[in-house]
Amino acid sequence: MARVRLAAQVVDFVRSQAPEPRRRLRRALKDLAAEKGDVRPLEGSLQDYSRLRVGSYRVILRHASAKTIDCVFAERREIVYEVFAEAMLDVLRAGAPREPADDAEDEQS
């Protein structure tokens, strides 16, 4: 079973959703620890990342190690890749990547 760490943006995004999408997102994030879910690698400039599909939502993640998955960004499918790519450029311009919240599984409850 993998350890899933959630960035603050992911936690805030999940909390901001209506009850039913929030439940589906939380369930999908918990299932991710058991390596379940619709996960596919991204391509191009985002090739170091994968996405988790949860209905019309996407969670961008990366495998930090064999046993750790960092969920770094979540948004609606229509805009997730553009917004995430822009956010990554901003982080790179600032010079320091942000670390995901440590063991944010408690935040999901």
Backbone hydrogen bonds, N-H to C=O, Kabsch-Sander energy under -0.5 kcal/mol:
donor,donor_aa,acceptor,acceptor_aa,energy
2,A,33,A,-2.9
3,R,67,K,-3.5
4,V,2,A,-0.5
5,R,3,R,-0.5
5,R,69,I,-3.0
7,A,71,C,-2.6
11,V,7,A,-2.0
12,D,8,A,-2.7
13,F,9,Q,-2.5
14,V,10,V,-2.6
15,R,11,V,-2.3
16,S,12,D,-1.5
17,Q,14,V,-1.3
22,R,18,A,-2.4
23,R,19,P,-2.3
24,R,20,E,-2.2
25,L,21,P,-2.7
26,R,22,R,-2.5
27,R,23,R,-2.5
28,A,24,R,-2.4
29,L,25,L,-2.3
30,K,26,R,-2.2
31,D,27,R,-2.7
32,L,28,A,-1.6
33,A,29,L,-0.7
33,A,30,K,-0.9
34,A,30,K,-0.5
34,A,31,D,-1.1
35,E,32,L,-2.0
36,K,31,D,-2.1
38,D,53,R,-0.6
39,V,37,G,-1.5
40,R,51,R,-2.0
42,L,49,Y,-2.8
46,L,43,E,-1.6
47,Q,44,G,-1.7
49,Y,46,L,-2.2
50,S,61,L,-3.0
51,R,40,R,-2.7
52,L,59,V,-2.6
53,R,38,D,-2.5
53,R,51,R,-0.5
54,V,52,L,-0.5
54,V,57,Y,-2.6
57,Y,54,V,-2.0
58,R,75,E,-2.6
59,V,52,L,-2.1
60,I,73,F,-3.5
61,L,50,S,-2.7
62,R,70,D,-2.0
64,A,62,R,-1.0
64,A,68,T,-1.2
65,S,68,T,-1.6
68,T,65,S,-0.8
69,I,3,R,-3.2
70,D,62,R,-2.9
71,C,5,R,-3.4
71,C,69,I,-0.6
72,V,60,I,-2.2
72,V,70,D,-0.8
73,F,60,I,-1.4
75,E,58,R,-2.0
77,R,56,S,-3.1
79,I,76,R,-1.3
80,V,76,R,-1.7
83,V,79,I,-2.5
84,F,80,V,-2.5
85,A,81,Y,-2.4
86,E,82,E,-2.1
87,A,83,V,-2.4
88,M,84,F,-2.5
89,L,85,A,-2.0
90,D,86,E,-2.2
91,V,87,A,-2.1
92,L,88,M,-2.5
93,R,89,L,-2.5
94,A,90,D,-1.9
95,G,91,V,-1.3
96,A,91,V,-0.8
101,A,6,L,-1.1
104,A,101,A,-0.7
106,D,103,D,-0.9
107,E,104,A,-1.2
108,Q,104,A,-0.7
108,Q,105,E,-1.1
109,S,105,E,-0.6
109,S,106,D,-0.7
